Amino acid sequence: MTALLAKSEIHNAFLEACRAELRAIKAGNVHVHAAGHDMEVAQFEAAADAAAPHISDDSLRVGQRIRLAVEASFAAAGCNTNLGIVLLCAPLAAAAEASAATVNLRTRLALILTTLDRRDAADVYAAIAHANPGGLGKVETEDVAAPPAVTLLQAMDLAKDRDRIANAYVTNYADIFDFALPCLAAARREERSEENAIASLHMSLLAEFPDSHIARKYGPHRAEEIRAAAAVIRPRVFPLTSRDARDRLLAFDASLKTERVNPGTTADFVVASLFTDTIISRGRHTAAA
């Protein structure tokens, strides 16, 4: 069995996912309709361009892809714009590029995740320390400022209760496969444009899961408040077919940015979900050709 997608296809799929996410209204996050948090769309575009060659480099271990992509992104953007995106997308890229006896991406991903070792952990720790995401702080066990004593998957298991990305690693991306992809499919049936469908996906994720980035900066109670607010607002604005609905969503977006609340983890899952969807759809086409 060959790879699901070639290196060049993974490169392009990653860029497409990053750019598509920026075109949609994502409450509290940077997008083409409104900047925020002292960041502009151009920085995210530059970071995506810088990360893509490393995400798709099939000669690298997952940890190396993450470290090199984060370093290149930070140099291009001047700040941390895509650590979470890179953490989620690098294993997916490796799974799509691997030779395996199945075309099922989730099965391939599970195999990749089980191979992540201390070398991968060391590279990921270095990437996180380099990006220095907001609210990182320190932890008693396996702090990224010290050399890892465990494998990357074991480290993610230790962090799973406080971080949705870590939880994704130990649940084989359940949030994406079991929740986000069905939401995306439903949104594409209901909405008039891909941008609106992506906005719907973002609000579905925000209304379902307390955002880890908000929790790190402001505490789990604040993250739950934002989740609850999104759950109330979401049915009032989707389908996003009227000017009034769009204005309500933009007002929620503005209110979060005024309060300096950035649901960054939610945006990371949007990109990773779009990336996953593209791999599956194009990988199936390749397998059937």
HUBEL-V606972 format. One record per residue. N is the residue number from 1. RES is the residue in one small letter. SS is DSSP state (~ for helix, > for strand, _ for the rest). Layout:
N & RES & SS
N & RES & SS
This chain:
1 & m & _
2 & t & _
3 & a & _
4 & l & _
5 & l & _
6 & a & _
7 & k & ~
8 & s & ~
9 & e & ~
10 & i & ~
11 & h & ~
12 & n & ~
13 & a & ~
14 & f & ~
15 & l & ~
16 & e & ~
17 & a & ~
18 & c & ~
19 & r & ~
20 & a & ~
21 & e & ~
22 & l & ~
23 & r & ~
24 & a & _
25 & i & _
26 & k & _
27 & a & _
28 & g & _
29 & n & _
30 & v & _
31 & h & >
32 & v & _
33 & h & _
34 & a & >
35 & a & _
36 & g & >
37 & h & _
38 & d & _
39 & m & >
40 & e & _
41 & v & ~
42 & a & ~
43 & q & ~
44 & f & ~
45 & e & ~
46 & a & ~
47 & a & ~
48 & a & ~
49 & d & ~
50 & a & ~
51 & a & ~
52 & a & ~
53 & p & ~
54 & h & ~
55 & i & ~
56 & s & _
57 & d & _
58 & d & _
59 & s & _
60 & l & _
61 & r & _
62 & v & ~
63 & g & ~
64 & q & ~
65 & r & ~
66 & i & ~
67 & r & ~
68 & l & ~
69 & a & ~
70 & v & ~
71 & e & ~
72 & a & ~
73 & s & ~
74 & f & ~
75 & a & ~
76 & a & ~
77 & a & ~
78 & g & _
79 & c & _
80 & n & _
81 & t & _
82 & n & _
83 & l & ~
84 & g & ~
85 & i & ~
86 & v & ~
87 & l & ~
88 & l & ~
89 & c & ~
90 & a & ~
91 & p & ~
92 & l & ~
93 & a & ~
94 & a & ~
95 & a & ~
96 & a & ~
97 & e & ~
98 & a & _
99 & s & _
100 & a & _
101 & a & _
102 & t & _
103 & v & _
104 & n & _
105 & l & ~
106 & r & ~
107 & t & ~
108 & r & ~
109 & l & ~
110 & a & ~
111 & l & ~
112 & i & ~
113 & l & ~
114 & t & ~
115 & t & _
116 & l & _
117 & d & _
118 & r & ~
119 & r & ~
120 & d & ~
121 & a & ~
122 & a & ~
123 & d & ~
124 & v & ~
125 & y & ~
126 & a & ~
127 & a & ~
128 & i & ~
129 & a & ~
130 & h & ~
131 & a & ~
132 & n & _
133 & p & _
134 & g & _
135 & g & _
136 & l & _
137 & g & _
138 & k & _
139 & v & _
140 & e & _
141 & t & _
142 & e & _
143 & d & _
144 & v & _
145 & a & _
146 & a & _
147 & p & _
148 & p & _
149 & a & _
150 & v & _
151 & t & _
152 & l & ~
153 & l & ~
154 & q & ~
155 & a & ~
156 & m & ~
157 & d & ~
158 & l & ~
159 & a & ~
160 & k & _
161 & d & _
162 & r & _
163 & d & _
164 & r & ~
165 & i & ~
166 & a & ~
167 & n & ~
168 & a & ~
169 & y & ~
170 & v & ~
171 & t & _
172 & n & _
173 & y & _
174 & a & ~
175 & d & ~
176 & i & ~
177 & f & ~
178 & d & ~
179 & f & ~
180 & a & ~
181 & l & ~
182 & p & ~
183 & c & ~
184 & l & ~
185 & a & ~
186 & a & ~
187 & a & ~
188 & r & ~
189 & r & ~
190 & e & ~
191 & e & _
192 & r & _
193 & s & _
194 & e & ~
195 & e & ~
196 & n & ~
197 & a & ~
198 & i & ~
199 & a & ~
200 & s & ~
201 & l & ~
202 & h & ~
203 & m & ~
204 & s & ~
205 & l & ~
206 & l & ~
207 & a & ~
208 & e & ~
209 & f & _
210 & p & _
211 & d & _
212 & s & ~
213 & h & ~
214 & i & ~
215 & a & ~
216 & r & ~
217 & k & ~
218 & y & ~
219 & g & _
220 & p & ~
221 & h & ~
222 & r & ~
223 & a & ~
224 & e & ~
225 & e & ~
226 & i & ~
227 & r & ~
228 & a & ~
229 & a & ~
230 & a & ~
231 & a & ~
232 & v & ~
233 & i & ~
234 & r & ~
235 & p & ~
236 & r & ~
237 & v & ~
238 & f & _
239 & p & _
240 & l & _
241 & t & _
242 & s & _
243 & r & ~
244 & d & ~
245 & a & ~
246 & r & ~
247 & d & ~
248 & r & ~
249 & l & ~
250 & l & ~
251 & a & ~
252 & f & ~
253 & d & ~
254 & a & ~
255 & s & ~
256 & l & ~
257 & k & ~
258 & t & ~
259 & e & _
260 & r & _
261 & v & _
262 & n & _
263 & p & _
264 & g & ~
265 & t & ~
266 & t & ~
267 & a & ~
268 & d & ~
269 & f & ~
270 & v & ~
271 & v & ~
272 & a & ~
273 & s & ~
274 & l & ~
275 & f & ~
276 & t & ~
277 & d & ~
278 & t & ~
279 & i & ~
280 & i & ~
281 & s & ~
282 & r & ~
283 & g & ~
284 & r & ~
285 & h & ~
286 & t & ~
287 & a & ~
288 & a & ~
289 & a & _
